[in-house]
Amino acid sequence: MIRNRFMSAIIPADLHQAEPLDHADGQILENAGTLWIVATPIGNLGDVSDRARDILSRVPIIAAEDTRTSQKLVPARKAPVRWFALHDHNEASAVERLIKHLEQGQDIALVSDAGTPLISDPGFRLVSAAHDHGIRVSPVPGPSAAIAALSAAGLATDRFSFEGFLPAKRSARQQRLQALADRTETHIFYVPARDLIKVLEDLQHVFGGQRLAAVAREISKQFETIRRGPVDGLLDWVQADSDQLRGECVVLTAGADNSNSMNPIQPRALAEQLAAELPPARAARILTRLSGMPRKQAFELIEQLRQS
């Protein structure tokens, strides 16, 4: 078992001698291994923590989204590590084998390609099964693209929602954005850079071009770019610079501003009522006047609601 020297000041040196934690189905299984959830760098390899290196140098088993990518994070070690691939296509079948190793007293480190496992990455089934079997689960905190981007975006951080990846199809993507349009917290999306223009166009269409937003691309890497501005301006910038279509992005948007009214208009709720009662052109005209939504966007929303 791993004895983590970095945590000795706050928990017993031998984790498996610690007082068991209560679970819905009982207590921690004695003599079982620990499932370590290890965050890894999202770009710059210097961001790996000493504690993460220590655990990756000791565990007998590492479950990784891509074993080839993760091998460069493992220090040279005397005892060879046993690698398990754990990704979206095999997680259901791999969980049973990994749980057996944990029950036999072997520690396992779970890592993803980059960042914190389970955050838009595989691992939920394994962590859930570990809890079901009374196996200790312990996080090794570290990088997360969503939180890194939020910290540098210059948008409100007191309340935020993490949406992960938006749907691939435009209609489904716009429908999801419509559900968020009137909410007041900051929204965080993962976006492949190749889709950046399409996502910004949909944000412009649904949230409006003046909604404040930020793009954080290639965080901690050589060509890191972080830029804040209205959606209109960000879209113009990306369309003029094809380099911004490379790599991985986090896109963040400010929440809806409801500070100017004690009873703020909810555009979608208003649109639903107008679409049910009035012809499309008149409904769109009233929606534009009362909500400030662009006329074209208002008309398309009315038509969408009438068709559904």
Order of alpha helices (4+ residues) and beta strands (2+ residues): beta-beta-beta-alpha-beta-alpha-beta-alpha-beta-alpha-beta-alpha-beta-alpha-beta-alpha-beta-beta-alpha-beta-alpha-alpha-alpha
